[in-house]
Amino acid sequence: MKLVFVTFLLVSLILSSSLFEVSMAGFCNSKCKIRCSKAGIRARCLKYCGICCGKCKCVPSGTYGNKHECPCYRDLKNSKGKPKCP
């Protein structure tokens, strides 16, 4: 009986984490579409916004600035030491 219960808990945990990742991807996509709506090179903006959102789990509001709302997003840097996130 304990084995069945433990198996059920394990399967539930795996499924819930998968659903969280899918919902987080939807969150990032919708927030990044707003963030990059006025970008000159939209594809690049969406790519890096998605990377940053995936790491930080947040995207600043608006199309520019407001990075104080998400310090992780603000502090990510590229290999040249410049801001990674749009």
N, CA and C atoms as an extended XYZ file, in Angstrom:
258
Properties=species:S:1:pos:R:3:atomname:S:1:resname:S:1:resid:I:1 pbc="F F F"
N         0.824       -1.195        0.000 N   MET     1
C         0.000        0.000        0.000 CA  MET     1
C         0.869        1.260        0.000 C   MET     1
N         1.938        1.246        0.779 N   LYS     2
C         2.825        2.401        0.823 CA  LYS     2
C         3.499        2.631       -0.524 C   LYS     2
N         3.850        1.548       -1.202 N   LEU     3
C         4.505        1.672       -2.500 CA  LEU     3
C         3.585        2.356       -3.515 C   LEU     3
N         2.313        2.014       -3.496 N   VAL     4
C         1.351        2.627       -4.406 CA  VAL     4
C         1.222        4.121       -4.100 C   VAL     4
N         1.160        4.458       -2.820 N   PHE     5
C         1.041        5.857       -2.411 CA  PHE     5
C         2.275        6.662       -2.817 C   PHE     5
N         3.456        6.108       -2.595 N   VAL     6
C         4.706        6.782       -2.955 CA  VAL     6
C         4.792        6.958       -4.470 C   VAL     6
N         4.412        5.948       -5.210 N   THR     7
C         4.415        6.026       -6.665 CA  THR     7
C         3.455        7.119       -7.143 C   THR     7
N         2.277        7.156       -6.539 N   PHE     8
C         1.301        8.190       -6.889 CA  PHE     8
C         1.858        9.584       -6.612 C   PHE     8
N         2.493        9.780       -5.473 N   LEU     9
C         3.070       11.079       -5.141 CA  LEU     9
C         4.170       11.471       -6.127 C   LEU     9
N         4.997       10.519       -6.481 N   LEU    10
C         6.088       10.782       -7.413 CA  LEU    10
C         5.553       11.180       -8.787 C   LEU    10
N         4.582       10.460       -9.278 N   VAL    11
C         3.985       10.774      -10.575 CA  VAL    11
C         3.301       12.146      -10.524 C   VAL    11
N         2.614       12.446       -9.436 N   SER    12
C         1.954       13.755       -9.283 CA  SER    12
C         2.968       14.886       -9.292 C   SER    12
N         4.083       14.694       -8.612 N   LEU    13
C         5.125       15.712       -8.565 CA  LEU    13
C         5.712       15.970       -9.949 C   LEU    13
N         5.972       14.918      -10.696 N   ILE    14
C         6.531       15.048      -12.050 CA  ILE    14
C         5.549       15.776      -12.963 C   ILE    14
N         4.285       15.400      -12.907 N   LEU    15
C         3.280       16.041      -13.757 CA  LEU    15
C         3.084       17.502      -13.394 C   LEU    15
N         3.072       17.814      -12.110 N   SER    16
C         2.855       19.216      -11.715 CA  SER    16
C         4.039       20.083      -12.111 C   SER    16
N         5.261       19.554      -12.044 N   SER    17
C         6.417       20.357      -12.452 CA  SER    17
C         6.404       20.582      -13.963 C   SER    17
N         5.952       19.602      -14.728 N   SER    18
C         5.846       19.772      -16.174 CA  SER    18
C         4.804       20.830      -16.521 C   SER    18
N         3.685       20.819      -15.822 N   LEU    19
C         2.644       21.815      -16.063 CA  LEU    19
C         3.128       23.209      -15.682 C   LEU    19
N         3.931       23.314      -14.622 N   PHE    20
C         4.475       24.604      -14.220 CA  PHE    20
C         5.386       25.160      -15.303 C   PHE    20
N         6.229       24.310      -15.894 N   GLU    21
C         7.126       24.758      -16.956 CA  GLU    21
C         6.337       25.245      -18.162 C   GLU    21
N         5.287       24.539      -18.520 N   VAL    22
C         4.457       24.935      -19.655 CA  VAL    22
C         3.771       26.266      -19.356 C   VAL    22
N         3.235       26.428      -18.143 N   SER    23
C         2.565       27.686      -17.800 CA  SER    23
C         3.568       28.825      -17.709 C   SER    23
N         4.801       28.550      -17.259 N   MET    24
C         5.834       29.580      -17.190 CA  MET    24
C         6.238       30.012      -18.602 C   MET    24
N         6.291       29.067      -19.535 N   ALA    25
C         6.610       29.413      -20.918 CA  ALA    25
C         5.523       30.319      -21.489 C   ALA    25
N         4.275       30.031      -21.198 N   GLY    26
C         3.176       30.885      -21.640 CA  GLY    26
C         3.264       32.267      -21.017 C   GLY    26
N         3.625       32.319      -19.739 N   PHE    27
C         3.812       33.601      -19.042 CA  PHE    27
C         4.906       34.403      -19.723 C   PHE    27
N         6.050       33.769      -19.972 N   CYS    28
C         7.179       34.466      -20.593 CA  CYS    28
C         6.823       34.947      -21.996 C   CYS    28
N         6.172       34.098      -22.774 N   ASN    29
C         5.805       34.487      -24.139 CA  ASN    29
C         4.900       35.716      -24.148 C   ASN    29
N         3.898       35.722      -23.288 N   SER    30
C         2.965       36.850      -23.293 CA  SER    30
C         3.629       38.127      -22.787 C   SER    30
N         4.438       38.030      -21.733 N   LYS    31
C         5.123       39.217      -21.207 CA  LYS    31
C         6.172       39.740      -22.187 C   LYS    31
N         6.888       38.829      -22.856 N   CYS    32
C         7.922       39.255      -23.808 CA  CYS    32
C         7.314       39.871      -25.067 C   CYS    32
N         6.134       39.413      -25.476 N   LYS    33
C         5.472       40.041      -26.622 CA  LYS    33
C         5.175       41.506      -26.330 C   LYS    33
N         4.745       41.770      -25.113 N   ILE    34
C         4.484       43.157      -24.722 CA  ILE    34
C         5.793       43.932      -24.640 C   ILE    34
N         6.801       43.348      -23.975 N   ARG    35
C         8.084       44.020      -23.781 CA  ARG    35
C         8.743       44.359      -25.121 C   ARG    35
N         8.618       43.479      -26.102 N   CYS    36
C         9.310       43.645      -27.388 CA  CYS    36
C         8.424       44.230      -28.485 C   CYS    36
N         7.231       44.700      -28.138 N   SER    37
C         6.290       45.162      -29.166 CA  SER    37
C         6.808       46.343      -29.991 C   SER    37
N         7.704       47.146      -29.435 N   LYS    38
C         8.227       48.300      -30.183 CA  LYS    38
C         9.696       48.135      -30.568 C   LYS    38
N        10.226       46.937      -30.412 N   ALA    39
C        11.646       46.699      -30.704 CA  ALA    39
C        11.910       46.767      -32.203 C   ALA    39
N        13.068       47.299      -32.563 N   GLY    40
C        13.456       47.374      -33.969 CA  GLY    40
C        13.755       45.997      -34.543 C   GLY    40
N        14.419       45.173      -33.773 N   ILE    41
C        14.725       43.799      -34.188 CA  ILE    41
C        13.968       42.879      -33.231 C   ILE    41
N        12.714       42.639      -33.538 N   ARG    42
C        11.796       41.953      -32.630 CA  ARG    42
C        12.211       40.525      -32.326 C   ARG    42
N        12.684       39.784      -33.315 N   ALA    43
C        13.062       38.385      -33.092 CA  ALA    43
C        14.174       38.276      -32.062 C   ALA    43
N        15.160       39.141      -32.153 N   ARG    44
C        16.266       39.114      -31.193 CA  ARG    44
C        15.780       39.518      -29.800 C   ARG    44
N        14.928       40.521      -29.741 N   CYS    45
C        14.363       40.954      -28.471 CA  CYS    45
C        13.593       39.813      -27.802 C   CYS    45
N        12.749       39.138      -28.570 N   LEU    46
C        11.965       38.021      -28.019 CA  LEU    46
C        12.865       36.888      -27.543 C   LEU    46
N        13.937       36.613      -28.283 N   LYS    47
C        14.865       35.548      -27.903 CA  LYS    47
C        15.499       35.839      -26.545 C   LYS    47
N        16.078       37.025      -26.402 N   TYR    48
C        16.774       37.342      -25.162 CA  TYR    48
C        15.817       37.605      -24.011 C   TYR    48
N        14.673       38.169      -24.287 N   CYS    49
C        13.666       38.341      -23.251 CA  CYS    49
C        13.225       36.973      -22.726 C   CYS    49
N        13.026       36.009      -23.628 N   GLY    50
C        12.632       34.664      -23.217 CA  GLY    50
C        13.694       33.983      -22.370 C   GLY    50
N        14.961       34.162      -22.736 N   ILE    51
C        16.062       33.589      -21.954 CA  ILE    51
C        16.067       34.208      -20.555 C   ILE    51
N        15.960       35.520      -20.500 N   CYS    52
C        15.994       36.223      -19.211 CA  CYS    52
C        14.786       35.873      -18.351 C   CYS    52
N        13.623       35.805      -18.952 N   CYS    53
C        12.412       35.456      -18.219 CA  CYS    53
C        12.500       34.030      -17.676 C   CYS    53
N        13.042       33.131      -18.477 N   GLY    54
C        13.199       31.758      -18.020 CA  GLY    54
C        14.102       31.652      -16.806 C   GLY    54
N        15.152       32.460      -16.758 N   LYS    55
C        16.071       32.439      -15.614 CA  LYS    55
C        15.506       33.187      -14.417 C   LYS    55
N        14.866       34.321      -14.675 N   CYS    56
C        14.451       35.213      -13.582 CA  CYS    56
C        12.990       35.057      -13.165 C   CYS    56
N        12.179       34.444      -14.003 N   LYS    57
C        10.747       34.262      -13.734 CA  LYS    57
C         9.987       35.584      -13.634 C   LYS    57
N        10.512       36.618      -14.278 N   CYS    58
C         9.798       37.895      -14.321 CA  CYS    58
C        10.280       38.714      -15.515 C   CYS    58
N         9.429       39.650      -15.945 N   VAL    59
C         9.746       40.583      -17.030 CA  VAL    59
C         9.230       41.947      -16.592 C   VAL    59
N        10.047       42.989      -16.691 N   PRO    60
C         9.571       44.322      -16.309 CA  PRO    60
C         8.396       44.767      -17.176 C   PRO    60
N         7.550       45.613      -16.621 N   SER    61
C         6.388       46.091      -17.366 CA  SER    61
C         6.812       47.114      -18.418 C   SER    61
N         5.966       47.292      -19.396 N   GLY    62
C         6.222       48.279      -20.441 CA  GLY    62
C         7.176       47.783      -21.511 C   GLY    62
N         7.494       48.683      -22.424 N   THR    63
C         8.352       48.317      -23.551 CA  THR    63
C         9.804       48.729      -23.343 C   THR    63
N        10.064       49.536      -22.322 N   TYR    64
C        11.428       50.005      -22.070 CA  TYR    64
C        11.543       50.443      -20.612 C   TYR    64
N        12.715       50.258      -20.032 N   GLY    65
C        12.932       50.700      -18.660 CA  GLY    65
C        12.236       49.807      -17.649 C   GLY    65
N        11.940       50.350      -16.499 N   ASN    66
C        11.264       49.658      -15.395 CA  ASN    66
C        12.010       48.419      -14.898 C   ASN    66
N        13.303       48.339      -15.167 N   LYS    67
C        14.057       47.145      -14.771 CA  LYS    67
C        14.200       47.017      -13.262 C   LYS    67
N        13.906       48.094      -12.524 N   HIS    68
C        13.932       48.019      -11.068 CA  HIS    68
C        12.875       47.036      -10.546 C   HIS    68
N        11.861       46.738      -11.359 N   GLU    69
C        10.806       45.794      -10.963 CA  GLU    69
C        11.312       44.354      -10.890 C   GLU    69
N        12.412       44.073      -11.567 N   CYS    70
C        12.940       42.709      -11.632 CA  CYS    70
C        14.471       42.762      -11.584 C   CYS    70
N        15.056       42.795      -10.386 N   PRO    71
C        16.511       42.928      -10.264 CA  PRO    71
C        17.309       41.837      -10.976 C   PRO    71
N        16.820       40.611      -10.963 N   CYS    72
C        17.520       39.531      -11.659 CA  CYS    72
C        17.609       39.849      -13.146 C   CYS    72
N        16.505       40.252      -13.737 N   TYR    73
C        16.432       40.618      -15.155 CA  TYR    73
C        17.390       41.764      -15.449 C   TYR    73
N        17.410       42.750      -14.556 N   ARG    74
C        18.268       43.921      -14.709 CA  ARG    74
C        19.751       43.556      -14.642 C   ARG    74
N        20.114       42.615      -13.769 N   ASP    75
C        21.520       42.337      -13.480 CA  ASP    75
C        22.176       41.294      -14.393 C   ASP    75
N        21.405       40.597      -15.233 N   LEU    76
C        22.017       39.631      -16.149 CA  LEU    76
C        22.854       40.374      -17.195 C   LEU    76
N        24.075       39.903      -17.411 N   LYS    77
C        24.994       40.556      -18.354 CA  LYS    77
C        25.446       39.561      -19.421 C   LYS    77
N        25.802       40.076      -20.594 N   ASN    78
C        26.364       39.220      -21.643 CA  ASN    78
C        27.866       39.070      -21.413 C   ASN    78
N        28.541       38.390      -22.301 N   SER    79
C        29.974       38.120      -22.114 CA  SER    79
C        30.821       39.398      -22.165 C   SER    79
N        30.258       40.477      -22.715 N   LYS    80
C        30.982       41.739      -22.800 CA  LYS    80
C        30.665       42.670      -21.629 C   LYS    80
N        29.848       42.191      -20.688 N   GLY    81
C        29.507       42.980      -19.513 CA  GLY    81
C        28.372       43.958      -19.714 C   GLY    81
N        27.700       43.879      -20.853 N   LYS    82
C        26.568       44.763      -21.127 CA  LYS    82
C        25.272       44.034      -20.753 C   LYS    82
N        24.185       44.779      -20.544 N   PRO    83
C        22.904       44.134      -20.167 CA  PRO    83
C        22.460       43.109      -21.227 C   PRO    83
N        22.087       41.935      -20.745 N   LYS    84
C        21.653       40.869      -21.645 CA  LYS    84
C        20.171       41.020      -22.006 C   LYS    84
N        19.391       41.526      -21.068 N   CYS    85
C        17.944       41.520      -21.221 CA  CYS    85
C        17.413       42.841      -21.783 C   CYS    85
N        16.491       42.754      -22.740 N   PRO    86
C        15.929       43.971      -23.340 CA  PRO    86
C        14.976       44.702      -22.414 C   PRO    86
